[in-house]
């Protein structure tokens, strides 16, 4: 049975040079400028160029109703004119969040552009922003498009983690993804819980996953749960209590199915018989 590693893909030499120059330029600017208003201005101008094809500049004409949709779009590219969901939370650290809000908005708007489907660029762009947003981000972290997080400043992602598309990483409490952890598409990992009687009462809890754990498709890890080393949460499972190391759990709520030692490789299972070839192929 073949074992597939991630392939090493690259854009054209010319494109790679341009992509890396842009990321390096942004990284240097975000490192140099920590004032929210300066970061917001930089993001505003780059979003103008990504979405409108030209640098920001010129005054808006508010007198022509035909220009109102464009004015709404142009104003919405400035993070000062929009509100993000975490800003409504009562326990937000406003000073910490103000510094990284423009970068979080940049992340979200980048992911809503055609550029985000260029994975080679997207991995590097998000890793660069993560360095300025997260509590910590390690080396060789791959984050696909559509990933959401809460505050960002309570999130730790260690080396060699892979976070697939449309994952929710709730770091309203504290969230730690240990080395080599993989989070599959549409999964969610939470670090806060609401009181069952009064939903306005929120308890923040530390949630930790890994190292080398796997949270698979559409699965959820609830606040305060510790998913142990090399453990796996099956598709659509909901982990409401700690998951022992080297175990495979699944279901709602998740229960242990077997240990990794008891699991079988695909090659050791009954041979899969492929359906007959219909002769229809792409040309």
Buried (B, 14 or more C-beta within 10 A) or exposed (E): EEEEEEEEEEBEEEEBEEBEEBBEEBBEBBEEBEEBEBBBBBBBBBBBEBBEEEEBEEEEEEEEEEEEEEBEEBEBBBBEEBEEEBEEEEEBEEEEBBBBBBBBBBBBBBBEEEBBEBEBBBBBBBBBBBBBBBBEBBEEBBBBBBBBBBBBBBBBBBBBBBBBBBBBBBBBBBBBBBBBBBBBBBBBBBBBBEEEEEEEEBEBBBBBBBBBBBBBEBBBBBBBBBBBBBBBBBEBBBBBEEBBBBBBBBBEEBEEBEBEEEEEEEEEEEEEEEEEEEEEEEE
